[in-house]
């Protein structure tokens, strides 16, 4: 799963359980689907990133007989913009990929212009991609009084968000677990909600946030839920 925080896009890779062929989907934060379960050309391709109208795929090949490669897909037309075989991604920047050729000695970098797919060797100024992705962290302090009435199990996570605080934790439901989210100020609890239930085990990372959006992956990793804080 990869996120474009500038254009509010979420790219997801899934695998067919029988032949392990990858499928790619792209949705925006409002739930609009831009690519729906598009199959890759071969099972060795995997998701590298999403940037505006372009989906970036890579194929490993450093120490295997599998041929390395980089592929860019134009999302609106669902077509392959370019495929550069034998090239390996070093870093992805805004509008450019820095790559190296698998058979050329290290020290020689190439640039791939993402909107056109053109391969070039000249050096130009590059800008890092904006990554406004945040995660809750395990809370190690004294539990506030308004949270002490909640019978949570194991770990309590905390994430400040603007003037609010997001608390996430598991509760026990019979023989299962539930993932909960509570919102508070510094002094009082405002709201609580069960985000996932019927879990067989605890989730090690409850969610991530982009801007005002919360993204939660289901326990079987087959469903993504989005909430607006």
C-alpha positions as CSV (number, residue, x, y, z in Angstrom):
1,X,0.0,0.0,0.0
2,X,1.3,3.5,-1.0
3,X,-0.1,7.0,-0.4
4,X,0.2,10.2,-2.4
5,X,-0.5,12.8,0.2
6,X,-0.4,15.7,-2.2
7,X,-3.2,14.3,-4.5
8,X,-5.0,12.3,-1.8
9,X,-4.5,9.0,-3.5
10,X,-4.1,5.5,-2.1
11,X,-2.6,2.7,-4.2
12,X,-3.1,-0.9,-3.1
13,X,-1.5,-4.2,-4.3
14,X,-3.2,-7.5,-3.8
15,X,-2.3,-11.0,-4.8
16,X,-4.2,-13.9,-6.3
17,X,-3.8,-16.7,-3.9
18,X,-3.6,-19.4,-6.6
19,X,-1.0,-18.0,-9.0
20,X,0.2,-15.0,-6.9
21,X,-0.4,-12.6,-9.8
22,X,-0.5,-9.0,-8.4
23,X,-3.5,-6.7,-8.9
24,X,-3.4,-2.9,-8.4
25,X,-6.1,-0.5,-7.3
26,X,-6.1,3.2,-6.9
27,X,-8.7,5.1,-4.9
28,X,-8.9,8.7,-3.6
29,X,-9.7,9.7,0.0
30,X,-13.3,10.3,-0.9
31,X,-13.7,6.7,-2.0
32,X,-13.7,7.3,-5.8
33,X,-12.0,4.4,-7.7
34,X,-9.4,5.4,-10.3
35,X,-8.1,1.9,-11.0
36,X,-10.0,-1.2,-10.0
37,X,-8.1,-4.5,-9.6
38,X,-5.9,-4.1,-12.7
39,X,-3.7,-7.2,-13.3
40,X,0.1,-6.9,-13.7
41,X,1.9,-8.4,-16.7
42,X,3.7,-10.9,-14.5
43,X,3.8,-11.9,-10.9
44,X,7.2,-10.4,-10.3
45,X,6.0,-6.8,-10.5
46,X,5.2,-5.1,-7.2
47,X,4.0,-1.7,-6.1
48,X,6.6,1.1,-5.6
49,X,4.5,4.3,-5.4
50,X,1.7,6.5,-6.7
51,X,2.2,10.1,-7.8
52,X,-0.7,12.0,-9.4
53,X,-1.8,10.3,-12.6
54,X,1.0,7.7,-12.4
55,X,1.4,4.3,-10.7
56,X,5.0,3.2,-10.3
57,X,5.9,-0.5,-10.3
58,X,9.2,-2.3,-9.8
59,X,10.6,-5.7,-10.4
60,X,13.6,-7.1,-8.5
61,X,16.6,-8.6,-10.3
62,X,19.8,-7.9,-8.4
63,X,20.6,-11.5,-7.3
64,X,18.1,-13.6,-9.1
65,X,17.4,-14.8,-12.7
66,X,14.3,-12.5,-12.7
67,X,14.9,-9.5,-14.9
68,X,14.9,-6.2,-13.0
69,X,12.6,-3.5,-14.2
70,X,10.7,-0.3,-13.7
71,X,7.2,0.3,-15.1
72,X,5.0,3.4,-15.0
73,X,1.3,3.1,-15.6
74,X,-0.9,6.1,-16.7
75,X,-3.8,5.9,-14.3
76,X,-6.5,7.8,-16.3
77,X,-6.0,5.6,-19.4
78,X,-5.0,2.4,-17.5
79,X,-2.2,2.0,-20.0
80,X,1.6,1.3,-19.5
81,X,3.4,4.5,-20.2
82,X,6.9,2.9,-20.2
83,X,8.9,-0.2,-19.1
84,X,12.6,0.1,-18.4
85,X,14.0,-3.4,-18.0
86,X,17.3,-4.0,-16.2
87,X,16.9,-0.8,-14.2
88,X,16.6,-0.7,-10.4
89,X,14.9,2.1,-8.4
90,X,17.2,3.9,-6.0
91,X,14.8,6.7,-4.9
92,X,11.6,8.3,-6.0
93,X,11.3,12.1,-6.1
94,X,8.7,14.5,-7.3
95,X,8.2,13.7,-11.0
96,X,11.5,11.8,-11.2
97,X,12.9,8.3,-10.4
98,X,16.6,7.9,-9.7
99,X,17.6,4.5,-11.0
100,X,20.7,2.5,-11.9
101,X,21.3,-0.1,-14.5
102,X,21.7,-3.6,-13.1
103,X,24.8,-4.4,-15.2
104,X,26.6,-1.0,-15.0
105,X,29.0,-0.3,-12.1
106,X,27.7,1.7,-9.2
107,X,28.1,5.5,-9.3
108,X,26.2,6.1,-12.5
109,X,22.6,7.2,-11.9
110,X,19.9,7.7,-14.4
111,X,16.7,9.7,-14.2
112,X,13.3,8.6,-15.4
113,X,10.8,11.5,-15.9
114,X,7.6,10.1,-14.5
115,X,5.1,12.0,-16.6
116,X,6.8,11.0,-19.9
117,X,8.7,7.9,-19.0
118,X,11.8,9.3,-20.6
119,X,15.2,8.0,-19.5
120,X,18.0,10.6,-19.1
121,X,21.5,10.9,-17.6
122,X,21.8,14.6,-16.9
123,X,21.7,15.8,-13.3
124,X,19.0,18.3,-12.4
125,X,17.7,19.6,-9.0
126,X,15.3,17.1,-7.4
127,X,12.6,17.6,-4.8
128,X,11.7,15.0,-2.2
129,X,8.1,13.8,-2.3
130,X,5.8,15.3,0.4
131,X,5.0,12.5,2.9
132,X,2.5,13.8,5.4
133,X,1.8,10.3,7.0
134,X,1.6,9.9,10.7
135,X,1.3,7.0,13.1
136,X,0.2,6.7,16.7
137,X,2.9,5.9,19.2
138,X,2.8,3.6,22.3
139,X,1.8,5.7,25.3
140,X,4.2,5.3,28.3
141,X,2.9,8.0,30.6
142,X,0.3,8.0,33.4
143,X,-3.1,7.2,32.0
144,X,-5.5,10.2,32.3
145,X,-8.5,9.9,34.6
146,X,-10.9,10.0,31.7
147,X,-9.2,7.0,30.2
148,X,-9.0,5.0,33.4
149,X,-12.6,3.9,33.1
150,X,-11.9,2.1,29.8
151,X,-11.0,-1.6,30.3
152,X,-8.4,-1.8,27.5
153,X,-5.9,-4.7,27.1
154,X,-2.2,-4.6,26.3
155,X,-1.0,-1.4,24.7
156,X,-2.4,2.1,24.6
157,X,-1.5,4.3,21.6
158,X,-1.6,8.1,21.5
159,X,-1.5,10.6,18.6
160,X,-2.0,14.4,19.0
161,X,-4.1,15.8,16.2
162,X,-4.5,19.6,16.0
163,X,-6.1,20.5,19.4
164,X,-7.3,16.9,20.0
165,X,-5.8,13.6,21.1
166,X,-6.5,10.3,19.5
167,X,-6.3,7.2,21.7
168,X,-6.3,3.7,20.2
169,X,-6.5,0.4,22.1
170,X,-7.9,-3.1,22.1
171,X,-10.7,-4.4,24.3
172,X,-11.7,-8.0,24.8
173,X,-15.0,-9.2,23.4
174,X,-15.6,-12.8,24.6
175,X,-12.8,-14.8,22.9
176,X,-12.1,-12.0,20.3
177,X,-10.6,-8.5,20.3
178,X,-11.9,-5.1,19.2
179,X,-9.9,-2.1,18.1
180,X,-11.2,1.1,19.6
181,X,-10.6,4.8,19.0
182,X,-11.3,7.6,21.5
183,X,-11.0,11.3,20.9
184,X,-10.3,13.7,23.8
185,X,-9.1,17.1,24.8
186,X,-6.4,17.5,27.4
187,X,-9.0,17.1,30.2
188,X,-12.1,15.2,28.9
189,X,-13.2,12.3,26.7
190,X,-15.3,13.5,23.7
191,X,-16.2,10.3,21.9
192,X,-15.3,6.6,21.5
193,X,-15.9,4.2,18.6
194,X,-15.2,0.6,17.8
195,X,-13.2,0.6,14.6
196,X,-12.7,-3.2,14.1
197,X,-14.3,-6.1,15.9
198,X,-14.2,-9.9,15.9
199,X,-10.4,-9.8,15.7
200,X,-8.5,-13.1,16.4
201,X,-5.4,-11.3,17.5
202,X,-4.1,-7.9,18.5
203,X,-3.1,-5.5,15.7
204,X,0.5,-4.3,16.1
205,X,-0.1,-0.9,14.3
206,X,-3.7,0.3,14.7
207,X,-3.9,2.9,11.9
208,X,-2.1,5.7,10.1
209,X,-3.3,9.3,9.3
210,X,-2.9,11.6,6.3
211,X,-4.1,15.1,6.9
212,X,-7.6,14.7,8.6
213,X,-8.1,11.1,7.4
214,X,-7.6,7.9,9.4
215,X,-6.9,4.7,7.5
216,X,-7.4,1.3,9.2
217,X,-6.5,-2.0,7.7
218,X,-8.8,-4.9,8.7
219,X,-7.5,-7.9,10.6
220,X,-7.3,-10.1,7.5
221,X,-5.8,-7.2,5.5
222,X,-8.5,-7.5,2.9
223,X,-10.4,-4.2,3.7
224,X,-9.3,-0.6,4.2
225,X,-11.6,1.7,6.1
226,X,-11.3,5.5,6.1
227,X,-12.6,8.0,8.7
228,X,-12.6,11.7,8.8
229,X,-11.4,13.1,12.1
